[in-house]
């Protein structure tokens, strides 16, 4: 989403993002710090100070998942393998709620075409999921996807906050000629992309439709342990593991560590009833 309002004021979300990237305590953010601190270089002037939290961020737009999504992707932050061809790409950012607060433990599931524009429909090349850290940050290492007929260059993603619905969307690259002819393309989903010594670095912040009380500190949704169930927070689950939760049984779809908010009924991306 945009980091400035139409009047040029830096949004509170951008300032929170800057502080998280720089390791600054969140309360200091509210006193005013440069937006996107990690992108500033020597000699650049700092942007204006942040206004009150009224930046009008709408949730990140949803888009079709297309025909190539597969469940059970590996838990990993890098989609690169030995001999992977293509221009290296790093995508980083944060997941926020409606009050501009970062969301810890959010699930992000990425999939994309290879450098030739082909999807792996038999295995899991260029497919993987990860979780945001305590500051709501994520980082994906991959390649720039190739083109195929009818579409511009893009990445697919599903994002889910603990205990909340799944957002399915796509991310796009600025300056692509096919952006003008792709009927699915949405400029609100453009990443910020720059060249980095033969590779490319991209940034994008997701805003989920998650109600939050205004405040600077990231929190995760808390729930109670299931009565009589075998599921337990803190347990490392592998695909195929079975648990019970409040009576019904579930099978694990993707490797992860259980945490409050990821109980089986809440996360269909991780658990299926059996």
C-alpha positions in Angstrom: 0.0 0.0 0.0 1.1 3.6 -0.4 3.4 5.1 2.2 2.2 8.7 1.7 -1.3 10.2 1.7 -2.6 12.3 -1.3 -1.4 15.4 0.5 2.1 14.1 0.9 2.0 13.4 4.6 3.8 10.2 5.7 1.4 7.7 7.0 1.7 6.3 10.6 1.9 2.8 9.1 5.0 3.9 7.1 6.6 5.3 10.2 5.9 2.1 12.2 7.4 0.1 9.3 10.5 2.3 9.5 10.9 1.8 13.2 10.5 -2.0 12.9 13.1 -2.1 10.2 15.5 0.0 12.2 14.9 -1.8 15.5 13.4 1.4 17.2 11.0 0.9 20.0 7.5 1.6 18.8 6.5 4.3 21.3 9.4 6.4 19.9 7.8 6.2 16.5 4.8 8.2 17.5 7.2 11.1 18.2 8.1 11.2 14.5 10.8 9.4 12.6 11.7 9.2 8.8 9.5 6.9 6.8 11.1 3.8 5.3 14.3 4.5 7.2 16.0 1.5 5.6 15.8 3.0 2.2 17.3 6.4 3.1 21.0 7.0 2.1 23.5 9.6 3.1 22.5 13.1 1.8 18.8 12.3 1.5 16.4 14.6 3.4 14.1 13.0 5.9 10.4 13.1 5.0 7.9 15.1 7.0 6.8 13.9 10.4 3.9 11.5 10.8 0.3 12.9 11.4 -2.2 11.1 13.7 -3.2 7.6 12.8 -5.7 8.6 10.0 -3.9 7.3 6.9 -7.0 5.7 5.4 -5.4 2.4 4.5 -7.8 0.0 3.0 -7.2 -3.7 3.2 -4.9 -5.2 0.5 -7.1 -6.1 -2.5 -8.0 -9.7 -3.1 -7.4 -11.4 -6.4 -8.1 -14.8 -8.0 -5.7 -17.6 -7.0 -5.7 -18.9 -10.6 -5.4 -22.5 -11.6 -2.0 -23.3 -10.2 -2.3 -23.1 -6.4 -1.3 -26.3 -4.5 -1.7 -26.9 -0.7 1.1 -28.5 1.4 3.9 -26.2 0.3 7.2 -26.5 2.2 7.9 -24.2 5.1 10.8 -22.1 3.8 11.8 -18.5 3.2 13.9 -19.2 0.1 12.5 -20.8 -3.1 16.0 -21.2 -4.6 17.5 -24.6 -5.3 20.8 -25.8 -6.7 21.1 -24.6 -10.3 18.1 -22.3 -10.2 18.1 -20.1 -13.3 16.8 -16.6 -13.3 17.3 -13.1 -11.9 17.5 -13.3 -8.1 14.7 -11.5 -6.3 14.2 -10.6 -2.6 10.7 -9.6 -1.5 10.4 -8.1 2.0 7.7 -6.3 4.0 5.3 -6.3 6.9 1.8 -7.5 7.6 -0.4 -4.9 9.3 -4.0 -4.8 10.6 -6.5 -2.0 10.2 -5.0 0.2 13.0 -1.5 0.1 11.4 -0.2 -2.4 13.9 2.0 -5.2 12.7 0.7 -8.8 13.0 3.0 -11.4 14.4 2.7 -15.0 13.3 0.8 -14.3 10.1 1.0 -17.1 7.4 2.2 -16.2 3.9 2.0 -18.8 1.2 3.8 -17.9 -2.1 3.8 -19.6 -5.5 5.0 -18.4 -8.9 6.2 -19.4 -12.4 9.8 -20.2 -13.2 12.0 -18.0 -15.4 10.3 -19.6 -18.5 6.8 -18.9 -17.3 6.0 -22.4 -16.3 4.5 -23.6 -12.9 5.6 -26.8 -11.3 2.3 -28.8 -10.9 3.8 -32.1 -9.8 6.3 -30.9 -7.2 6.9 -27.8 -5.1 9.5 -25.8 -7.1 8.8 -22.1 -6.5 6.3 -22.8 -3.8 6.7 -22.2 -0.1 5.1 -20.8 3.0 6.4 -18.8 6.0 5.3 -16.8 9.1 5.9 -13.2 10.0 8.2 -12.7 12.9 7.4 -10.9 16.2 7.6 -7.5 14.4 5.2 -8.6 11.6 8.0 -8.9 9.0 8.6 -11.4 6.3 11.3 -12.0 3.6 11.2 -14.2 0.5 14.2 -15.1 -1.6 13.3 -16.3 -5.1 13.7 -15.3 -8.8 11.8 -12.8 -11.0 9.0 -15.0 -12.5 8.8 -15.4 -16.3 6.0 -14.4 -18.6 3.4 -16.6 -20.1 0.5 -15.9 -22.6 -2.2 -13.5 -21.3 -0.5 -12.4 -18.1 2.0 -9.8 -16.9 4.8 -10.7 -14.5 3.4 -11.5 -11.0 3.7 -13.4 -7.7 0.8 -15.3 -6.1 0.3 -15.1 -2.3 -2.1 -16.1 0.4 -1.9 -14.2 3.7 -3.7 -15.1 6.9 -3.6 -13.6 10.4 -4.0 -16.0 13.3 -7.7 -17.0 13.5 -8.8 -14.8 10.6 -9.9 -15.4 7.0 -7.4 -16.0 4.2 -6.5 -13.1 1.8 -5.6 -14.4 -1.7 -3.9 -11.9 -3.9 -1.1 -11.2 -6.4 1.9 -8.9 -6.5 3.1 -7.0 -9.6 6.2 -5.3 -10.9 6.3 -1.7 -12.0 7.2 -0.7 -15.5 6.1 -4.0 -17.1 4.6 -3.4 -20.6 1.9 -6.1 -20.1 0.6 -4.3 -17.0 -1.4 -2.2 -19.5 -3.0 -5.3 -21.2 -3.5 -7.7 -18.3 -7.2 -7.7 -17.3 -6.3 -8.9 -13.8 -3.6 -6.3 -13.1 -4.3 -3.9 -10.2 -1.9 -1.0 -9.7 -2.7 -1.1 -5.9 -0.7 -4.3 -5.8 2.5 -3.0 -7.3 5.6 -3.7 -5.4 8.4 -1.2 -4.9 11.3 -2.7 -6.9 14.9 -1.6 -7.4 18.0 -3.1 -9.0 20.7 -4.5 -6.6 23.9 -5.5 -8.4 22.4 -7.8 -11.0 19.6 -8.9 -8.6 16.4 -7.1 -7.7 14.9 -6.1 -4.3 11.2 -5.6 -3.8 9.1 -4.4 -0.9 5.4 -4.7 -0.2 3.3 -4.3 3.0 0.0 -6.2 3.4 -2.9 -4.6 5.2 -5.3 -7.3 6.4 -9.0 -6.8 7.4 -8.1 -7.4 11.0 -9.7 -5.0 13.6 -7.2 -3.6 16.1 -7.2 -1.1 18.9 -4.9 1.8 18.0 -1.5 1.3 19.6 2.2 0.7 18.8 2.8 -2.8 20.0 2.3 -5.9 17.8 0.1 -8.6 19.4 -1.0 -12.1 18.3 -4.5 -13.4 18.8 -4.8 -15.3 22.1 -7.0 -18.3 22.5 -7.4 -21.0 25.2 -6.1 -24.5 24.8 -8.7 -27.0 23.5 -10.4 -29.0 26.3 -9.3 -32.7 25.9 -7.6 -32.2 22.5 -4.1 -33.4 21.6 -3.3 -30.1 19.7 -0.9 -28.0 21.7 0.8 -24.6 21.1 4.6 -24.8 20.8 4.5 -28.2 19.1 6.3 -28.7 15.8 3.9 -30.4 13.4 4.7 -32.0 10.1 2.5 -32.6 7.1 0.4 -35.7 7.8 0.5 -35.4 11.6 -2.9 -36.0 13.2 -4.4 -34.2 16.2 -7.7 -33.8 17.9 -9.2 -30.5 18.9 -12.3 -30.3 21.1 -13.4 -33.7 19.8 -12.9 -33.7 16.0 -9.7 -35.1 14.4 -7.6 -33.1 12.0 -4.6 -33.8 9.7 -1.8 -31.3 9.2 -1.4 -30.0 5.7 1.8 -27.9 6.1 4.7 -28.1 8.5 4.6 -25.4 11.2 4.9 -24.8 14.9 1.5 -24.5 16.7 0.7 -21.2 18.3 -2.3 -19.5 19.8 -4.7 -18.6 17.0 -3.6 -21.5 14.7 -5.9 -24.1 16.3 -7.3 -26.5 13.6 -10.7 -25.0 13.0 -9.2 -21.6 12.5 -6.7 -22.3 9.8 -7.8 -24.4 6.8 -4.5 -23.7 5.2 -2.8 -25.8 7.9 -5.4 -28.3 9.1 -8.1 -30.4 7.4 -10.9 -32.3 9.3 -10.7 -36.1 8.9 
